[in-house]
Amino acid sequence: MMMCKQASLLQIRIPIKLFPDLLPLRPQKEKVVVVMGATGTGKSRLSVDLAAHFPAEVINADKMQVYRGLDIATNKITDDECDGVPHHLIGIADPGADFSAGDFVRTSSLAIKAIVGRGKLPIIAGGSNSFIEALVDDRNYEFRSRYDVCFLWVDVAMPVLERFVSDRVDRMVAAGMVEEVRKAYNPSFDYSKGIRRAIGVPEFDSFFRSEYSSSIDNETRSKLLESAINEVKMNTCTLACRQLKKIHRLRDVKGWKIHRIDATKAFEKHGKFSDHVWSELVSGPGSAIISEFVHKHSSTIFHATSAPERFAGSMIHKHSTSVSPAAGVSKRFAGSVTCKHSGSVFPTAGASEQFVGSVACKHSGSVFPAADESERFAGSVVCKHPSSIFPAADGSERFAGSGAVVAAVGR
């Protein structure tokens, strides 16, 4: 007991200014990614691409896609396009109700918490910037206090985007959008509520009404249909402009740090070459940005899903609360691994739970002893300011070395 008190006295005598690392560490925030952009720029595609590199799940932030129904008109992502990546907040709301920004904050917060609890990266993707702003910049600053956020903005030059949007509307019509909206049509529709506000619904009102009138000929109906389709295209382009203005405001006025990714060249190409350009100029840079983001001051290490989940050779992770052992070498650290501010250091399983090689840990919350020889460390281990001191091999419960540095007891 006396030696424990002496240890405390020894730590008290150390001037904090000489050892700044003695200061307590702030709890690490969880990571959240937000993919922004105007309608039609490929936000969903990039989100799925990112999920192929990191264990992630996607949260929809499109205020029309949260409603059930009208999958074509609201351009919901298909099962094939999801490519097995879990998506949330799609088709969850009653089409006649008003799903507000407050509703989005509440439901998306629950989804984020659940995704983080599963050890995955939440990716919020959508063009409803008012929803995203309400979530991120809430009045009580709760979101920013809990999460680090990385914003990706997929941008496409407006003339190129306008041509793409026009073609996309034509594809939606060919896929059955008019028939889809016709089935849901009601002459007494209130277009100010719920999913009826979606572009592609009110534009067809005059055309559908003409179908109820025997005095309107087929030629007139065809012109009304053509006019409705053109109006959908124009309103979609107008929406894209509004979305861009909001993104500029969030970046330039509110000071959001937003990473802009120019996808214009990918939209100018076609077929497989377009996919190659997309990978090179959009998903590749996006993955690189997110990789740096999730590994910087991270409380969770997100391994690339395509890479072996093991430590090969020498790896360094800073400010990690956990370091996972290698999977392909008897769950032990191969080579040299340095972890700063690690919340826990895992012992090796294939060598009597000893540390193989050289491991240095600063501020380790716990140090695991070797299991075979009187709780000693094999190899060379140096721990600074541990929260618990393990006894020396001779049973003296003393500090080995000098000052605040506890040297390894074993040889």
Secondary structure per residue as TSV (DSSP state, phi and psi in degrees):
chain	resnum	aa	ss	phi	psi
A	1	M	-	360.0	-38.2
A	2	M	H	-63.2	-36.1
A	3	M	H	-68.3	-34.5
A	4	C	H	-64.1	-41.4
A	5	K	H	-64.7	-38.0
A	6	Q	H	-63.3	-38.0
A	7	A	H	-61.2	-41.3
A	8	S	H	-65.0	-41.4
A	9	L	H	-64.4	-36.7
A	10	L	H	-63.1	-40.6
A	11	Q	H	-69.2	-34.4
A	12	I	H	-66.7	-33.0
A	13	R	H	-73.3	-15.2
A	14	I	S	-79.0	119.8
A	15	P	-	-64.2	130.0
A	16	I	G	-59.7	-36.8
A	17	K	G	-65.8	-23.1
A	18	L	G	-83.3	-20.2
A	19	F	-	-131.0	74.3
A	20	P	G	-59.7	-23.3
A	21	D	G	-68.1	-12.3
A	22	L	G	-71.6	-19.7
A	23	L	S	-63.0	141.7
A	24	P	-	-63.4	144.8
A	25	L	-	-86.9	142.5
A	26	R	-	-73.2	146.0
A	27	P	-	-59.8	137.4
A	28	Q	-	-75.9	140.9
A	29	K	-	-83.7	150.3
A	30	E	E	-75.6	162.3
A	31	K	E	-102.8	140.5
A	32	V	E	-136.8	136.5
A	33	V	E	-110.5	137.3
A	34	V	E	-120.5	122.5
A	35	V	E	-104.6	116.3
A	36	M	E	-113.7	171.6
A	37	G	E	150.0	164.1
A	38	A	S	-69.7	164.1
A	39	T	T	-59.8	136.7
A	40	G	T	86.5	4.5
A	41	T	S	-89.2	-7.6
A	42	G	-	101.2	29.1
A	43	K	H	-63.1	-44.7
A	44	S	H	-64.7	-41.3
A	45	R	H	-61.9	-44.9
A	46	L	H	-64.2	-39.6
A	47	S	H	-60.3	-43.9
A	48	V	H	-66.7	-38.6
A	49	D	H	-61.0	-42.3
A	50	L	H	-64.4	-38.1
A	51	A	H	-67.9	-16.3
A	52	A	T	-77.9	-18.2
A	53	H	T	-103.3	-25.1
A	54	F	S	-131.9	147.0
A	55	P	-	-67.5	104.8
A	56	A	E	-142.2	161.3
A	57	E	E	-133.2	150.1
A	58	V	E	-106.7	136.7
A	59	I	E	-113.0	122.1
A	60	N	E	-71.3	135.3
A	61	A	-	-126.0	38.9
A	62	D	-	-108.6	118.6
A	63	K	T	-67.6	-16.8
A	64	M	T	-93.3	-29.1
A	65	Q	T	-75.7	-10.6
A	66	V	T	-72.3	-17.7
A	67	Y	B	-85.3	150.5
A	68	R	S	-75.5	143.2
A	69	G	S	92.3	172.9
A	70	L	-	49.4	51.0
A	71	D	T	-63.2	-35.9
A	72	I	T	-74.9	-48.0
A	73	A	T	-62.1	-36.4
A	74	T	T	-90.8	-0.1
A	75	N	T	58.0	45.2
A	76	K	-	-66.4	147.3
A	77	I	-	-67.5	139.4
A	78	T	-	-87.2	167.2
A	79	D	H	-60.9	-40.2
A	80	D	H	-63.9	-40.5
A	81	E	H	-69.3	-28.6
A	82	C	H	-66.1	-28.6
A	83	D	T	53.3	38.9
A	84	G	T	83.4	-3.6
A	85	V	-	-81.7	124.9
A	86	P	-	-62.0	134.7
A	87	H	E	-121.8	144.8
A	88	H	E	-125.4	157.0
A	89	L	S	64.3	35.5
A	90	I	S	-114.6	122.4
A	91	G	S	65.2	39.3
A	92	I	-	-104.9	-16.9
A	93	A	B	-103.8	151.0
A	94	D	-	-64.4	131.1
A	95	P	T	-63.8	-19.5
A	96	G	T	-94.8	-6.2
A	97	A	S	-91.8	169.4
A	98	D	-	-104.3	113.1
A	99	F	-	-91.4	108.4
A	100	S	-	-90.4	173.6
A	101	A	H	-62.2	-36.1
A	102	G	H	-63.5	-39.0
A	103	D	H	-62.9	-40.0
A	104	F	H	-64.8	-44.0
A	105	V	H	-58.8	-44.1
A	106	R	H	-65.8	-50.9
A	107	T	H	-72.3	-38.4
A	108	S	H	-69.8	-34.0
A	109	S	H	-62.8	-40.9
A	110	L	H	-65.0	-40.6
A	111	A	H	-65.2	-42.3
A	112	I	H	-60.5	-46.5
A	113	K	H	-60.4	-41.5
A	114	A	H	-67.2	-41.1
A	115	I	H	-65.3	-45.7
A	116	V	H	-61.1	-37.9
A	117	G	H	-63.4	-25.9
A	118	R	T	-87.3	4.3
A	119	G	T	76.0	25.6
A	120	K	-	-116.7	168.4
A	121	L	E	-95.7	120.6
A	122	P	E	-76.5	130.2
A	123	I	E	-119.0	113.4
A	124	I	E	-92.4	123.2
A	125	A	E	-133.7	128.6
A	126	G	-	166.1	165.9
A	127	G	S	-99.4	0.7
A	128	S	-	-85.5	85.5
A	129	N	H	-65.0	-26.4
A	130	S	H	-66.2	-36.0
A	131	F	H	-66.0	-46.9
A	132	I	H	-63.0	-43.0
A	133	E	H	-63.5	-41.3
A	134	A	H	-62.6	-34.9
A	135	L	H	-73.0	-49.4
A	136	V	H	-74.9	-43.3
A	137	D	T	-106.8	56.1
A	138	D	-	-68.7	161.3
A	139	R	T	-62.3	-36.6
A	140	N	T	-90.0	3.8
A	141	Y	-	60.2	26.6
A	142	E	H	-69.9	-41.9
A	143	F	H	-64.2	-47.9
A	144	R	H	-65.5	-28.3
A	145	S	H	-75.6	-21.2
A	146	R	H	-100.1	-30.4
A	147	Y	E	-129.1	143.6
A	148	D	E	-89.6	135.2
A	149	V	E	-119.7	135.9
A	150	C	E	-116.3	122.5
A	151	F	E	-101.3	125.0
A	152	L	E	-111.9	131.5
A	153	W	E	-117.1	111.9
A	154	V	E	-86.7	115.2
A	155	D	E	-117.3	143.5
A	156	V	-	-135.3	134.5
A	157	A	-	-53.9	134.5
A	158	M	H	-56.8	-43.6
A	159	P	H	-59.4	-38.4
A	160	V	H	-69.5	-42.1
A	161	L	H	-65.0	-38.0
A	162	E	H	-62.0	-41.1
A	163	R	H	-65.8	-40.3
A	164	F	H	-64.7	-43.6
A	165	V	H	-61.2	-41.9
A	166	S	H	-60.4	-45.1
A	167	D	H	-66.1	-37.0
A	168	R	H	-65.7	-40.4
A	169	V	H	-61.6	-40.6
A	170	D	H	-61.6	-39.7
A	171	R	H	-67.2	-36.6
A	172	M	H	-66.1	-40.0
A	173	V	H	-63.4	-43.7
A	174	A	H	-64.6	-28.5
A	175	A	T	-81.5	-5.3
A	176	G	T	109.8	22.5
A	177	M	H	-61.6	-43.0
A	178	V	H	-62.5	-44.6
A	179	E	H	-63.9	-38.5
A	180	E	H	-61.8	-46.7
A	181	V	H	-70.4	-35.1
A	182	R	H	-60.3	-40.4
A	183	K	H	-64.5	-30.7
A	184	A	H	-93.0	-3.6
A	185	Y	-	-72.0	141.6
A	186	N	-	-141.7	126.9
A	187	P	T	-56.9	-21.2
A	188	S	T	-96.7	17.0
A	189	F	-	-52.4	138.2
A	190	D	-	-101.9	106.3
A	191	Y	T	-79.4	10.6
A	192	S	T	-101.2	1.9
A	193	K	S	-126.4	147.1
A	194	G	G	55.1	-146.0
A	195	I	G	-70.3	-14.7
A	196	R	G	-67.5	-13.9
A	197	R	G	-78.8	-13.2
A	198	A	S	-62.3	139.0
A	199	I	T	-60.2	130.3
A	200	G	T	108.4	-2.0
A	201	V	S	-109.9	-63.4
A	202	P	G	-65.3	-25.0
A	203	E	G	-62.2	-25.1
A	204	F	G	-95.4	6.7
A	205	D	H	-59.6	-49.1
A	206	S	H	-63.3	-38.2
A	207	F	H	-65.3	-44.1
A	208	F	H	-67.2	-36.7
A	209	R	H	-64.7	-34.0
A	210	S	H	-65.1	-26.4
A	211	E	H	-71.8	-20.8
A	212	Y	T	-85.2	-10.0
A	213	S	-	-104.8	127.7
A	214	S	T	-81.2	-10.7
A	215	S	T	-86.9	-6.6
A	216	I	S	-101.2	124.7
A	217	D	-	-81.1	172.3
A	218	N	H	-65.2	-35.7
A	219	E	H	-63.6	-41.8
A	220	T	H	-65.4	-40.3
A	221	R	H	-62.3	-39.7
A	222	S	H	-63.3	-39.7
A	223	K	H	-67.0	-38.1
A	224	L	H	-65.2	-38.2
A	225	L	H	-66.4	-44.6
A	226	E	H	-62.0	-41.1
A	227	S	H	-64.7	-39.8
A	228	A	H	-64.4	-42.4
A	229	I	H	-64.2	-42.9
A	230	N	H	-63.5	-36.0
A	231	E	H	-66.9	-37.4
A	232	V	H	-60.2	-43.0
A	233	K	H	-63.1	-47.1
A	234	M	H	-64.2	-42.7
A	235	N	H	-66.7	-33.7
A	236	T	H	-66.8	-41.5
A	237	C	H	-65.7	-38.0
A	238	T	H	-63.2	-40.9
A	239	L	H	-60.4	-42.8
A	240	A	H	-60.0	-41.0
A	241	C	H	-64.5	-41.5
A	242	R	H	-63.6	-41.3
A	243	Q	H	-63.0	-41.0
A	244	L	H	-63.8	-40.2
A	245	K	H	-61.8	-39.1
A	246	K	H	-67.4	-39.1
A	247	I	H	-64.3	-42.7
A	248	H	H	-61.6	-38.5
A	249	R	H	-65.5	-43.6
A	250	L	H	-62.9	-36.3
A	251	R	H	-79.7	-48.3
A	252	D	H	-86.9	-31.1
A	253	V	T	-98.0	-48.9
A	254	K	S	-85.7	-12.7
A	255	G	-	80.6	20.7
A	256	W	-	-65.4	134.9
A	257	K	-	-84.5	101.7
A	258	I	E	-115.1	127.7
A	259	H	E	-88.1	113.2
A	260	R	E	-87.1	130.4
A	261	I	E	-119.6	118.1
A	262	D	E	-85.0	112.2
A	263	A	-	-102.1	11.5
A	264	T	H	-56.5	-47.4
A	265	K	H	-62.9	-32.6
A	266	A	H	-67.3	-31.8
A	267	F	H	-80.0	-19.5
A	268	E	H	-81.7	-16.8
A	269	K	S	-97.1	172.3
A	270	H	-	-137.1	154.0
A	271	G	H	68.4	-147.2
A	272	K	H	-63.7	-32.5
A	273	F	H	-66.7	-34.4
A	274	S	H	-63.9	-40.2
A	275	D	H	-63.4	-39.3
A	276	H	H	-64.5	-44.6
A	277	V	H	-65.2	-39.4
A	278	W	H	-60.1	-45.9
A	279	S	I	-62.6	-40.1
A	280	E	I	-75.4	-39.1
A	281	L	I	-105.1	-15.2
A	282	V	I	-120.4	-67.0
A	283	S	I	-68.7	-35.3
A	284	G	H	-62.7	-56.9
A	285	P	H	-60.2	-37.7
A	286	G	H	-61.7	-43.4
A	287	S	H	-64.5	-37.9
A	288	A	H	-64.5	-41.8
A	289	I	H	-63.4	-44.7
A	290	I	H	-69.2	-35.9
A	291	S	H	-60.7	-46.0
A	292	E	H	-64.4	-38.8
A	293	F	H	-65.2	-48.0
A	294	V	H	-74.1	-21.9
A	295	H	H	-96.6	-4.2
A	296	K	S	-93.8	118.6
A	297	H	S	52.1	41.9
A	298	S	-	-92.5	142.4
A	299	S	S	-89.8	-8.0
A	300	T	S	-136.3	136.3
A	301	I	-	-95.5	114.7
A	302	F	-	-94.1	109.5
A	303	H	-	-80.1	141.6
A	304	A	-	-59.5	131.7
A	305	T	T	-68.2	-19.2
A	306	S	T	-89.9	-6.6
A	307	A	S	-105.3	152.4
A	308	P	-	-60.4	135.5
A	309	E	S	-84.0	66.0
A	310	R	S	-147.4	162.8
A	311	F	-	-90.4	109.3
A	312	A	-	-107.5	123.6
A	313	G	S	74.3	-126.6
A	314	S	-	-121.3	125.0
A	315	M	E	-132.0	147.1
A	316	I	E	-126.7	125.9
A	317	H	E	-124.0	127.1
A	318	K	E	-101.2	140.8
A	319	H	S	60.4	32.7
A	320	S	-	-91.4	137.5
A	321	T	S	-85.1	-13.0
A	322	S	-	-150.4	142.5
A	323	V	-	-120.3	120.5
A	324	S	-	-83.0	137.3
A	325	P	-	-73.4	161.5
A	326	A	-	-66.1	145.6
A	327	A	S	-96.3	-24.4
A	328	G	S	-98.3	1.4
A	329	V	S	-131.8	61.2
A	330	S	T	54.4	35.9
A	331	K	T	54.9	37.3
A	332	R	S	-123.4	163.6
A	333	F	-	-78.5	121.0
A	334	A	-	-97.6	128.4
A	335	G	S	83.3	-141.9
A	336	S	-	-118.9	126.6
A	337	V	E	-124.8	128.9
A	338	T	E	-117.4	125.5
A	339	C	E	-125.7	123.2
A	340	K	E	-100.8	136.3
A	341	H	S	57.9	38.5
A	342	S	-	-78.7	135.2
A	343	G	S	-74.7	-24.5
A	344	S	-	-156.5	145.3
A	345	V	-	-117.8	122.9
A	346	F	-	-86.1	133.0
A	347	P	-	-75.5	161.9
A	348	T	-	-79.3	149.9
A	349	A	S	-101.9	-20.6
A	350	G	S	-94.5	1.9
A	351	A	S	-138.9	56.9
A	352	S	T	54.5	37.0
A	353	E	T	56.5	34.4
A	354	Q	-	-98.3	159.9
A	355	F	-	-81.4	123.2
A	356	V	-	-95.0	130.3
A	357	G	S	85.4	-147.8
A	358	S	E	-119.8	124.9
A	359	V	E	-128.1	127.5
A	360	A	E	-118.1	128.9
A	361	C	E	-129.8	128.3
A	362	K	E	-103.5	135.8
A	363	H	S	58.2	38.5
A	364	S	-	-71.8	130.9
A	365	G	S	-70.6	-24.3
A	366	S	-	-155.9	144.3
A	367	V	-	-119.6	124.1
A	368	F	-	-86.7	126.2
A	369	P	-	-78.4	160.9
A	370	A	-	-70.4	152.1
A	371	A	S	-95.7	-8.7
A	372	D	S	-104.5	-22.6
A	373	E	S	-135.4	85.9
A	374	S	T	51.1	39.5
A	375	E	T	56.9	41.4
A	376	R	-	-105.7	164.1
A	377	F	-	-92.7	137.8
A	378	A	S	-98.0	137.7
A	379	G	S	90.8	-155.9
A	380	S	E	-118.4	118.9
A	381	V	E	-130.5	130.0
A	382	V	E	-123.6	125.5
A	383	C	E	-122.7	129.0
A	384	K	E	-100.8	129.2
A	385	H	S	53.8	52.3
A	386	P	-	-69.1	154.9
A	387	S	S	-82.4	-15.0
A	388	S	S	-138.6	139.3
A	389	I	-	-106.9	125.5
A	390	F	-	-87.7	146.6
A	391	P	-	-67.3	151.7
A	392	A	-	-72.9	164.9
A	393	A	T	-63.2	-24.1
A	394	D	T	-90.8	5.2
A	395	G	S	80.9	18.4
A	396	S	-	-92.6	-7.6
A	397	E	-	50.1	42.8
A	398	R	-	-110.3	166.0
A	399	F	-	-81.9	125.7
A	400	A	-	-93.9	132.0
A	401	G	S	97.8	-152.3
A	402	S	S	-140.2	162.9
A	403	G	T	65.3	-139.3
A	404	A	T	-98.5	7.7
A	405	V	E	-98.8	123.9
A	406	V	E	-100.9	116.7
A	407	A	E	-85.1	162.8
A	408	A	-	-67.2	142.6
A	409	V	S	-80.9	-34.3
A	410	G	-	-80.7	-179.1
A	411	R	-	-102.3	360.0
